Amino acid sequence: MMFETDQRQKELREGFTLVELLLAIAIIGVLAAIVVTAINPGKQLADARDAQRRSDVNAIANGVWQYQIDHDGDLPCDANGNCLDESPRMVGTIDRGCDGAVVCPTAASVSESCFDPVGLVGTYLPAMPVDPRYGSGAKTYYVVRSYGPPDNHVIVTSCLPEQGTGITFPR
């Protein structure tokens, strides 16, 4: 009889108590919160978009530079004959990268007119880059000519960096 009682008590003690289960769930919750905070997917995505912006700014600046090399140092002009000058202008066309509600916070003096350099896209750029977050309807990149040394120095800047650092590429 004693053996049966011991066996029955042993069977009742198998498994976890409610306190043990709650403690395990709490530990798993804390570990999950730490992992999500460490990974921070929002920051990872913003970093990736900023990397794309750096690449786009670099591509535009290099396209303008290659244009200058092929055209004896002349800067590209748009279809209206307006060439790059000291007033910052949005890069792109009305359909691509230059028309939208996003305002460029990094340069208050950016002209509302689009700068679509003739011959740059197709020859020096496969397509005019657009912002990776806001798409083609956003004012995203601007270009300006600097008259300081060296002559015909061109600066391309992204308007919408997400990580608080400016994305500028002088060429």
Beta strands, then each sheet from edge to edge (+ up, - down):
strand 1: 89-91
strand 2: 111-115
strand 3: 141-146
strand 4: 153-158
strand 5: 167-170
sheet 1: 2+ 1+ 3- 4+ 5-
end
